[in-house]
């Protein structure tokens, strides 16, 4: 038999029968040891070849040859030859394998692996298996390809995959060689998070150099990311220190609250997102830095300045009052004096008592009498304090009698008013003690417009002489 041994399904097979005999021109018979298969061929030589085209599993079996010859009307047959066995096998080419998407696959993504083969033996089964591990999937196909889907891949699905094709015939299983391998790599690409700054009580002002937050106001830093991975945490990094605050992500974001802004919160902040998948940690890149500047409250600054100004004005006012008070104590108060001087010339007896109402008054110039008033002020006080003295009798004086024609009464009235000292006297009266108030009550018996003080006769005589 040619080819000997196993014959590939669909291949042509030649079985040759031969005999050593002198009686040529007989017939060769090829038959299976079981079944009804039988072929005959007459030959003028001592051998013949039987061709079986495109063998299949029906052609499998044991074949034998026999030679027959008819001589003088009689049939002569040789014994059966030894049997040769025709075994049909199927040899498949190596399947091809492809993966979609190719290369790295994102965690949680769906993946399709397609196996295909070039064969006439359709209706077989495709097998997808990992080169290591127990993963194995099968799919029967009426075509020459099959696609295996892996949903929501994770790190357990990472590895190398191969395909194989197999078919069953007559209880026999035929398999193709393993395909080349493709590697499934699962990755977790994390986007760069975003960072945002807000102030619920409007204590935030954006400047080119950074965000200004008013001291004692609250502010919130929010970190967020676009991700479909479950869980994860956000870390708020304070540049220039080892301070890091971590909060779990809720709806792919986390908020870091600062109820009261202090100067120690001033600096640069950034966010980082971290997620753990299949016991493996994946970290995103840091966000862009956000600079926070803590400023002094404007209202407090204005209040401090206003309070300082008010305090300064108060100190100035107190200083002015103190200076004025010292000046008032150093300068004696002026006295408004009205002096009525009566100089009688002649004899009283020559005039009636009613003539007093007709006395003449002469106003003395205040400028001329001012010095006299000051000089006599002390003298008046001394005279007021002295004991009463008996007036001299008229006998001690010599009077020159005059006639009626020369009798006259000349009355001089001196008025001097210093209005500018009136206010100072009132202020001093308010500052004096209760004991001084009794003395002031005596002075208040004078008129509302001017204060008058009666000067003794001697003081009037001096003024008259002037």
C-alpha positions as CSV (number, residue, x, y, z in Angstrom):
1,X,0.0,0.0,0.0
2,X,1.3,3.4,-0.9
3,X,1.5,5.4,1.2
4,X,2.1,2.9,4.0
5,X,0.8,3.4,7.4
6,X,-1.6,6.2,8.2
7,X,-3.2,8.0,5.3
8,X,-4.4,11.5,5.6
9,X,-8.0,12.0,5.1
10,X,-8.7,13.0,1.5
11,X,-5.4,11.6,0.2
12,X,-5.2,9.0,-2.7
13,X,-4.1,5.5,-1.7
14,X,-2.7,2.8,-4.0
15,X,-2.9,-0.9,-3.1
16,X,-0.8,-3.2,-5.4
17,X,-1.5,-7.0,-5.7
18,X,1.0,-9.3,-7.4
19,X,1.5,-13.1,-7.8
20,X,4.3,-15.3,-9.0
21,X,2.7,-17.6,-11.6
22,X,3.2,-18.7,-15.2
23,X,-0.5,-18.5,-16.0
24,X,-1.0,-14.9,-16.8
25,X,-4.0,-13.0,-17.9
26,X,-5.9,-13.8,-14.7
27,X,-8.0,-11.4,-12.5
28,X,-6.9,-9.7,-9.2
29,X,-9.5,-9.1,-6.6
30,X,-9.1,-6.5,-3.8
31,X,-11.5,-6.7,-0.9
32,X,-11.9,-5.7,2.7
33,X,-11.8,-8.2,5.4
34,X,-15.0,-6.9,6.7
35,X,-17.7,-5.2,4.8
36,X,-18.8,-5.4,1.2
37,X,-16.0,-3.5,-0.4
38,X,-14.7,-5.5,-3.4
39,X,-12.8,-4.4,-6.5
40,X,-11.5,-6.6,-9.5
41,X,-9.0,-5.9,-12.2
42,X,-7.8,-8.2,-15.1
43,X,-4.1,-8.0,-15.8
44,X,-1.9,-9.4,-18.5
45,X,0.9,-9.3,-16.1
46,X,1.5,-10.8,-12.8
47,X,0.5,-7.7,-10.8
48,X,-2.2,-5.0,-10.6
49,X,-2.6,-1.7,-8.6
50,X,-5.9,-0.6,-7.1
51,X,-6.3,3.2,-6.5
52,X,-8.6,4.6,-3.8
53,X,-9.1,8.3,-4.4
54,X,-9.5,10.8,-1.5
55,X,-9.8,8.3,1.2
56,X,-12.0,9.0,4.1
57,X,-12.9,7.2,7.2
58,X,-15.2,4.8,5.2
59,X,-12.1,3.5,3.5
60,X,-10.4,2.6,6.7
61,X,-10.0,-1.2,7.3
62,X,-8.0,-4.3,6.4
63,X,-7.5,-5.2,2.7
64,X,-6.6,-8.5,1.0
65,X,-5.8,-9.6,-2.5
66,X,-6.7,-12.8,-4.5
67,X,-5.8,-14.0,-7.9
68,X,-8.3,-16.0,-10.2
69,X,-7.7,-17.7,-13.5
70,X,-10.1,-19.7,-15.8
71,X,-8.6,-22.6,-17.6
72,X,-10.7,-24.9,-19.9
73,X,-13.8,-23.6,-18.3
74,X,-12.6,-24.1,-14.8
75,X,-12.0,-21.3,-12.2
76,X,-8.9,-21.5,-10.2
77,X,-8.3,-19.1,-7.3
78,X,-5.3,-18.3,-5.2
79,X,-5.4,-18.1,-1.5
80,X,-6.0,-14.6,0.0
81,X,-3.0,-12.5,0.6
82,X,-1.9,-11.1,3.9
83,X,-4.0,-8.1,4.9
84,X,-2.8,-4.6,4.9
85,X,-4.5,-2.0,7.0
86,X,-5.6,1.3,5.7
87,X,-5.7,3.9,8.5
88,X,-7.1,7.3,7.8
89,X,-6.1,10.2,9.8
90,X,-6.8,14.0,9.8
91,X,-3.9,16.3,9.9
92,X,-5.0,19.9,10.6
93,X,-2.9,23.0,10.0
94,X,-2.0,25.3,12.9
95,X,-4.9,27.5,13.8
96,X,-4.5,31.3,13.9
97,X,-5.4,33.4,16.9
98,X,-6.1,37.1,17.3
99,X,-7.3,39.4,20.1
100,X,-9.4,42.5,20.2
101,X,-8.4,44.9,21.5
102,X,-4.8,44.1,20.8
103,X,-2.0,44.8,23.3
104,X,-2.9,46.0,26.8
105,X,-6.4,45.8,27.9
106,X,-8.0,48.1,30.5
107,X,-9.1,46.6,33.7
108,X,-12.9,45.8,33.5
109,X,-12.9,45.9,29.7
110,X,-14.4,43.2,27.4
111,X,-11.9,41.2,25.3
112,X,-12.6,39.0,22.2
113,X,-10.2,36.2,21.2
114,X,-10.8,34.7,17.7
115,X,-9.6,31.3,16.6
116,X,-9.7,30.2,13.0
117,X,-8.3,27.3,10.9
118,X,-8.1,26.4,7.2
119,X,-9.6,22.9,6.8
120,X,-12.3,21.0,5.0
121,X,-13.3,19.2,8.2
122,X,-15.9,21.6,9.4
123,X,-18.2,21.1,12.3
124,X,-15.3,20.6,14.7
125,X,-14.7,22.3,18.1
126,X,-12.3,25.1,18.8
127,X,-10.5,25.2,22.2
128,X,-9.1,28.3,23.9
129,X,-6.7,27.6,26.7
130,X,-4.0,29.4,28.7
131,X,-0.5,28.2,28.4
132,X,-0.4,28.0,32.2
133,X,-3.3,27.3,34.5
134,X,-6.5,25.5,34.2
135,X,-8.4,28.0,32.0
136,X,-10.1,26.3,29.1
137,X,-13.0,27.2,26.9
138,X,-14.5,25.3,24.0
139,X,-16.8,26.4,21.2
140,X,-18.3,24.3,18.4
141,X,-18.5,26.0,15.1
142,X,-20.0,25.1,11.7
143,X,-17.5,27.4,10.2
144,X,-13.7,27.6,10.3
145,X,-13.5,30.2,13.1
146,X,-14.9,30.9,16.6
147,X,-14.6,34.0,18.9
148,X,-14.2,33.7,22.6
149,X,-15.4,36.6,24.7
150,X,-13.9,37.5,28.1
151,X,-16.1,40.0,30.0
152,X,-14.7,42.6,32.3
153,X,-11.2,41.3,32.4
154,X,-9.2,41.5,35.6
155,X,-5.7,40.5,36.6
156,X,-6.8,36.9,36.9
157,X,-7.3,36.9,33.1
158,X,-3.8,38.0,32.4
159,X,-1.6,35.5,30.6
160,X,-0.9,33.8,27.2
161,X,-3.6,32.1,25.2
162,X,-3.6,29.4,22.5
163,X,-6.2,27.9,20.2
164,X,-6.7,24.3,19.0
165,X,-9.2,22.6,16.6
166,X,-10.5,19.1,17.0
167,X,-13.0,16.8,15.3
168,X,-14.5,13.4,16.0
169,X,-14.7,10.6,13.3
170,X,-15.7,7.0,13.9
171,X,-15.1,7.4,17.5
172,X,-11.7,8.8,16.9
173,X,-10.6,12.3,17.9
174,X,-8.4,14.4,15.7
175,X,-6.8,17.5,17.0
176,X,-4.9,20.3,15.3
177,X,-1.6,21.5,16.6
178,X,-1.7,24.4,19.0
179,X,-1.8,27.9,17.6
180,X,0.7,30.6,18.4
181,X,0.1,32.3,21.7
182,X,-1.2,35.8,22.3
183,X,-0.7,37.6,25.6
184,X,-3.4,39.4,27.4
185,X,-2.1,42.2,29.6
186,X,-4.4,44.0,32.0
187,X,-3.6,47.6,32.9
188,X,-5.2,50.3,35.0
189,X,-4.7,53.7,33.3
190,X,-5.6,56.5,35.7
191,X,-6.3,60.0,34.5
192,X,-4.9,63.0,36.2
193,X,-7.3,64.1,38.9
194,X,-8.6,67.7,39.1
195,X,-8.4,70.0,42.2
196,X,-10.8,72.8,43.1
197,X,-10.9,75.4,45.8
198,X,-14.1,77.0,47.2
199,X,-15.1,79.1,50.2
200,X,-18.7,78.7,51.5
201,X,-18.6,82.1,53.3
202,X,-17.0,83.9,50.4
203,X,-13.6,84.3,51.9
204,X,-11.8,83.5,48.6
205,X,-10.3,85.8,46.1
206,X,-8.4,84.5,43.0
207,X,-5.2,86.4,42.2
208,X,-2.6,85.7,39.5
209,X,-0.1,84.6,42.2
210,X,-2.6,82.3,43.8
211,X,-5.9,82.0,45.8
212,X,-6.2,84.4,48.7
213,X,-8.3,83.0,51.6
214,X,-9.2,85.4,54.4
215,X,-8.0,84.3,57.8
216,X,-10.7,82.8,60.1
217,X,-12.9,82.0,57.0
218,X,-13.5,78.4,55.9
219,X,-12.4,76.9,52.7
220,X,-12.8,73.5,50.9
221,X,-10.4,71.6,48.6
222,X,-12.2,69.1,46.3
223,X,-10.4,66.4,44.4
224,X,-12.2,64.5,41.6
225,X,-11.4,62.1,38.8
226,X,-13.1,60.5,35.9
227,X,-12.8,56.8,36.6
228,X,-14.9,53.6,36.4
229,X,-12.9,51.8,39.0
230,X,-14.7,51.0,42.2
231,X,-13.5,52.5,45.4
232,X,-10.2,54.3,45.5
233,X,-8.9,57.0,47.8
234,X,-7.8,60.6,47.4
235,X,-4.7,62.0,49.1
236,X,-4.3,65.7,49.6
237,X,-0.6,66.6,49.6
238,X,0.7,69.8,51.3
239,X,3.9,70.7,49.6
240,X,6.9,71.5,51.8
241,X,5.7,69.2,54.6
242,X,4.9,65.7,55.4
243,X,1.2,66.5,56.0
244,X,-1.0,64.2,53.8
245,X,-4.7,63.8,54.4
246,X,-6.5,60.8,52.8
247,X,-10.2,60.4,52.2
248,X,-12.2,57.6,50.4
249,X,-13.6,58.6,47.0
250,X,-17.4,59.0,46.9
251,X,-18.7,59.3,43.4
252,X,-15.2,59.7,42.2
253,X,-14.5,62.8,44.4
254,X,-13.5,63.8,47.9
255,X,-13.7,67.1,49.8
256,X,-11.2,68.3,52.4
257,X,-12.7,70.9,54.7
258,X,-10.8,73.6,56.6
259,X,-13.3,75.3,59.0
260,X,-11.0,78.1,60.1
261,X,-8.2,79.3,57.8
262,X,-5.0,79.9,59.7
263,X,-1.6,81.1,58.5
264,X,-0.2,77.5,58.9
265,X,-2.6,76.5,56.1
266,X,-0.8,78.7,53.6
267,X,1.1,76.8,50.9
268,X,0.8,74.7,47.8
269,X,-1.7,71.8,47.6
270,X,-2.1,68.9,45.1
271,X,-4.2,65.7,44.8
272,X,-3.4,62.1,44.1
273,X,-5.8,59.2,43.4
274,X,-5.0,55.6,44.3
275,X,-7.0,52.5,43.7
276,X,-6.4,48.8,44.7
277,X,-7.5,46.1,42.2
278,X,-6.8,42.4,42.7
279,X,-4.4,43.3,45.5
280,X,-2.4,45.6,43.2
281,X,-2.2,49.4,43.8
282,X,-2.3,51.9,41.0
283,X,-1.6,55.6,41.6
284,X,-2.4,58.5,39.3
285,X,-0.2,61.4,38.6
286,X,-0.4,64.5,40.9
287,X,-2.7,67.3,40.0
288,X,-1.5,70.8,39.2
289,X,-0.5,72.7,42.3
290,X,-2.9,75.2,43.7
291,X,-1.4,78.0,45.8
292,X,-3.3,79.2,48.9
293,X,-2.4,82.6,50.5
294,X,-3.9,83.4,53.9
295,X,-4.7,87.1,54.3
296,X,-5.6,89.3,57.2
297,X,-9.4,90.1,57.4
298,X,-10.1,93.5,55.9
299,X,-12.8,94.4,58.3
300,X,-10.5,93.6,61.2
301,X,-7.8,95.8,59.7
302,X,-10.2,98.6,59.2
303,X,-11.5,98.2,62.7
304,X,-8.0,98.2,64.1
305,X,-7.1,101.4,62.2
306,X,-10.3,103.1,63.2
307,X,-9.7,102.2,66.9
308,X,-6.2,103.5,66.7
309,X,-7.3,106.8,65.2
310,X,-10.0,107.2,67.9
311,X,-7.5,106.4,70.6
312,X,-5.1,108.9,69.2
313,X,-7.8,111.6,69.0
314,X,-8.8,110.8,72.6
315,X,-5.2,111.2,73.8
316,X,-4.8,114.5,71.9
317,X,-8.0,115.8,73.4
318,X,-6.9,114.8,76.9
319,X,-3.6,116.5,76.4
320,X,-5.3,119.7,75.2
321,X,-7.6,119.7,78.2
322,X,-4.7,119.2,80.6
323,X,-2.7,122.1,79.1
324,X,-5.8,124.4,79.3
325,X,-6.4,123.5,82.9
326,X,-2.9,124.2,83.9
327,X,-3.1,127.6,82.1
328,X,-6.3,128.5,83.9
329,X,-4.8,127.6,87.3
330,X,-1.6,129.7,86.6
331,X,-3.6,132.8,85.5
332,X,-5.9,134.6,88.1
333,X,-9.4,135.3,87.0
334,X,-10.4,138.8,86.0
335,X,-12.9,140.7,88.1
336,X,-15.6,142.7,86.6
337,X,-15.7,145.8,88.8
338,X,-18.3,148.6,88.8
339,X,-17.2,151.4,91.1
340,X,-19.4,154.3,91.9
341,X,-17.5,157.1,93.3
342,X,-19.3,160.1,94.9
343,X,-17.3,163.2,95.6
344,X,-19.2,165.8,97.4
345,X,-18.1,169.3,97.3
346,X,-19.8,171.8,99.5
347,X,-22.0,171.4,102.5
348,X,-24.7,168.8,102.7
349,X,-26.9,171.0,104.6
350,X,-27.1,173.3,101.7
351,X,-28.7,170.6,99.6
352,X,-31.7,168.5,100.0
353,X,-31.6,164.8,100.4
354,X,-33.5,164.4,97.2
355,X,-30.5,165.8,95.3
356,X,-28.9,162.4,95.5
357,X,-31.0,161.2,92.6
358,X,-29.7,163.9,90.5
359,X,-26.0,163.1,90.9
360,X,-23.8,163.2,87.9
361,X,-21.8,160.1,87.0
362,X,-18.6,160.0,85.0
363,X,-17.5,156.8,83.3
364,X,-13.8,156.3,83.9
365,X,-11.8,154.9,80.9
366,X,-11.3,151.2,81.5
367,X,-7.8,151.3,80.0
368,X,-6.8,153.9,82.5
369,X,-8.3,152.2,85.5
370,X,-7.3,148.7,84.7
371,X,-4.0,149.0,86.4
372,X,-5.6,150.6,89.4
373,X,-8.1,147.8,89.6
374,X,-5.5,145.1,89.7
375,X,-3.5,147.0,92.3
376,X,-6.4,147.6,94.5
377,X,-7.8,144.1,94.1
378,X,-5.6,142.8,96.9
379,X,-6.2,145.9,99.0
380,X,-10.0,145.4,98.8
381,X,-9.7,141.8,100.0
382,X,-7.6,142.9,102.9
383,X,-10.1,145.7,103.8
384,X,-13.0,143.3,103.6
385,X,-11.3,141.0,106.1
386,X,-10.3,143.8,108.6
387,X,-12.4,144.7,111.6
388,X,-14.8,147.6,111.3
389,X,-13.2,150.9,112.2
390,X,-15.0,154.0,113.5
391,X,-15.2,156.7,111.0
392,X,-13.5,159.9,111.7
393,X,-15.7,162.7,113.0
394,X,-16.3,165.7,111.1
395,X,-14.6,167.7,113.8
396,X,-11.3,166.3,112.7
397,X,-11.6,167.7,109.3
398,X,-11.6,171.2,108.1
399,X,-14.2,172.0,105.5
400,X,-14.2,174.9,103.3
401,X,-17.6,176.3,103.1
402,X,-18.8,177.2,99.7
403,X,-21.8,179.0,98.5
404,X,-24.8,177.6,97.0
405,X,-23.6,178.5,93.6
406,X,-20.6,176.3,93.9
407,X,-22.3,173.4,95.6
408,X,-22.3,170.4,93.4
409,X,-22.1,166.7,93.6
410,X,-19.9,164.9,91.1
411,X,-20.3,161.2,90.9
412,X,-17.9,159.1,89.1
413,X,-18.9,155.6,88.0
414,X,-16.2,153.3,86.8
415,X,-17.3,150.2,84.8
416,X,-14.9,147.5,83.6
417,X,-16.1,144.3,82.0
418,X,-13.8,141.4,80.9
419,X,-16.1,139.1,79.0
420,X,-13.3,136.8,78.0
421,X,-12.8,135.6,81.6
422,X,-16.5,134.9,82.2
423,X,-16.3,131.4,80.7
424,X,-13.1,130.6,82.6
425,X,-14.8,131.5,85.8
426,X,-17.7,129.2,85.0
427,X,-15.3,126.3,84.3
428,X,-13.4,126.9,87.5
429,X,-16.7,127.0,89.4
430,X,-17.5,123.5,88.1
431,X,-14.1,122.2,89.1
432,X,-14.1,123.6,92.6
433,X,-15.2,121.5,95.6
434,X,-18.4,121.8,97.4
435,X,-16.8,124.1,99.9
436,X,-15.9,126.6,97.2
437,X,-19.5,126.4,95.9
438,X,-20.7,128.3,99.0
439,X,-18.3,131.2,98.2
440,X,-19.4,131.2,94.6
441,X,-23.1,131.5,95.7
442,X,-22.3,134.9,97.1
443,X,-20.8,136.0,93.8
444,X,-23.8,134.9,91.9
445,X,-26.1,137.5,93.5
446,X,-24.9,140.0,90.9
447,X,-26.5,140.7,87.6
448,X,-26.7,138.2,84.7
449,X,-25.0,140.5,82.3
450,X,-22.1,141.9,84.4
451,X,-20.5,141.4,87.8
452,X,-19.9,144.5,89.9
453,X,-17.8,145.0,93.0
454,X,-18.0,148.1,95.2
455,X,-14.6,149.5,95.9
456,X,-13.9,151.6,99.0
457,X,-13.8,155.3,99.1
458,X,-10.1,155.5,99.2
459,X,-9.9,153.5,95.9
460,X,-12.5,155.9,94.4
461,X,-10.6,158.9,95.5
462,X,-7.5,157.6,93.8
463,X,-9.4,157.2,90.6
464,X,-10.9,160.7,90.9
465,X,-7.5,162.2,91.3
466,X,-6.4,160.5,88.1
